[in-house]
Amino acid sequence: MRFIVDESAGVFVASYLRGEGHDVLAVAEIMSQAADEDVLSKAMGEGRILVTNDKDFGELVFRGRRKHSGIVLLRL
């Protein structure tokens, strides 16, 4: 699967998913401190599922009706 891991989820999550054979981009590595809107746009543009701990993405998607390729909200 194709994922983009938000900075809030951490590099461990990105590393784990890579170890499982997934195609993973880490926001911390490619676009550090990017705005949520930019991260969501990158994910959508590349058909990646966003992995995050940040509930603000729910606001963008459900209230803002932003298109997405899927979001996994981690609550640890």
HUGIZI-V441671 format. One record per pair of residues at least 12 apart in sequence whose C-alpha atoms are under 10 Angstrom apart, sorted by the first residue. I is the first residue (numbers start at 1). GAP is how many residues later the second one is. D is the distance in Angstrom with one decimal. If there is no record, write none. Layout:
[[I/GAP/D] [I/GAP/D]]
//
This chain:
[[1/16/9.3] [1/19/9.9] [1/20/8.3] [1/21/5.3] [1/22/6.1] [1/23/8.3] [1/46/9.8] [1/47/8.0] [1/48/8.2] [2/15/9.7] [2/16/10.0] [2/19/9.9] [2/20/6.2] [2/21/4.8] [2/22/5.9] [2/23/8.3] [2/41/9.2] [2/44/8.5] [2/45/7.2] [2/46/4.9] [2/47/6.3] [2/48/9.0] [2/67/9.8] [3/14/8.4] [3/15/9.5] [3/19/7.4] [3/20/6.3] [3/21/4.8] [3/22/6.3] [3/23/8.5] [3/40/7.8] [3/43/9.3] [3/44/8.3] [3/45/4.7] [3/46/4.6] [3/47/5.8] [3/48/6.9] [3/66/9.6] [3/67/9.3] [3/68/9.3] [3/69/9.7] [4/19/8.5] [4/20/5.6] [4/21/4.7] [4/22/5.7] [4/23/6.9] [4/35/8.4] [4/36/9.2] [4/38/8.5] [4/39/6.3] [4/40/9.9] [4/42/9.3] [4/43/9.4] [4/44/5.9] [4/45/6.1] [4/46/5.0] [4/47/6.2] [4/48/8.8] [4/67/9.5] [5/12/9.4] [5/19/7.2] [5/20/6.2] [5/21/4.8] [5/22/6.0] [5/23/8.3] [5/24/9.9] [5/34/9.3] [5/38/9.4] [5/43/9.4] [5/44/8.4] [5/45/5.9] [5/46/4.8] [5/47/6.3] [5/48/9.6] [5/66/10.0] [5/67/9.5] [6/19/8.8] [6/20/6.4] [6/21/5.2] [6/22/7.3] [6/23/10.0] [6/25/9.7] [6/26/9.3] [6/27/9.5] [6/28/9.4] [6/30/8.9] [6/33/7.6] [6/34/9.5] [6/44/7.0] [6/45/6.0] [6/46/5.1] [6/47/7.8] [6/48/8.3] [7/19/7.2] [7/20/5.7] [7/21/5.4] [7/22/9.0] [7/24/9.5] [7/25/7.6] [7/26/7.7] [7/27/9.1] [7/32/10.0] [7/44/9.3] [7/45/7.5] [7/46/8.6] [7/47/9.2] [8/19/9.3] [8/20/9.2] [8/43/8.9] [8/44/5.9] [8/45/5.4] [8/46/6.4] [8/66/9.5] [9/17/9.4] [9/18/9.7] [9/19/9.9] [9/41/10.0] [9/42/6.8] [9/43/4.9] [9/44/5.3] [9/45/8.1] [9/64/8.9] [9/65/7.4] [9/66/9.5] [9/67/9.6] [10/16/8.4] [10/17/9.2] [10/18/8.1] [10/41/9.6] [10/42/8.5] [10/43/9.0] [11/15/7.0] [11/16/9.0] [11/17/7.6] [11/18/8.9] [13/13/9.1] [13/38/8.6] [13/39/9.5] [14/12/6.2] [14/13/9.5] [14/14/9.9] [14/37/8.9] [23/25/8.9] [24/24/8.5] [24/25/9.4] [24/26/9.9] [25/18/9.3] [25/23/8.8] [25/25/9.6] [26/24/10.0] [26/25/9.6] [27/12/7.5] [27/15/9.7] [36/18/9.1] [36/20/7.8] [36/21/7.0] [36/24/8.5] [37/19/9.9] [37/20/8.3] [37/23/7.7] [37/24/10.0] [37/29/9.0] [39/18/9.6] [40/17/7.9] [40/20/8.7] [40/21/9.1] [40/26/8.4] [40/27/8.4] [40/28/6.9] [40/29/9.0] [40/30/9.8] [40/31/9.3] [41/25/8.9] [41/26/8.4] [41/27/7.9] [41/28/9.9] [42/26/9.6] [43/24/9.9] [43/25/7.2] [43/26/7.0] [43/27/8.7] [43/28/9.5] [44/22/9.5] [44/23/7.0] [44/24/5.1] [44/25/5.5] [44/26/8.5] [45/22/9.8] [45/23/8.7] [45/24/8.8] [46/23/8.7] [47/21/8.1] [47/22/5.6] [47/23/8.7] [48/20/8.4] [48/21/5.9] [48/22/7.4] [48/23/8.9] [49/19/7.9] [49/20/5.4] [49/21/4.7] [49/22/5.5] [49/23/7.2] [50/18/8.4] [50/19/7.6] [50/20/6.2] [50/21/4.6] [50/22/6.1] [50/23/8.3] [51/19/8.7] [51/20/5.9] [51/21/4.8] [51/22/6.2] [51/23/7.2] [52/19/7.5] [52/20/6.3] [52/21/5.2] [52/22/6.0] [52/23/8.9] [53/19/8.4] [53/20/5.4] [53/21/5.0] [53/22/6.2] [53/23/8.2] [54/18/9.9] [54/19/7.2] [54/20/8.2] [54/21/9.0] [55/18/7.2] [55/19/9.3] [55/20/9.5] [57/14/8.2] [57/15/10.0] [57/16/8.8] [58/13/8.6] [58/15/8.8]]
//
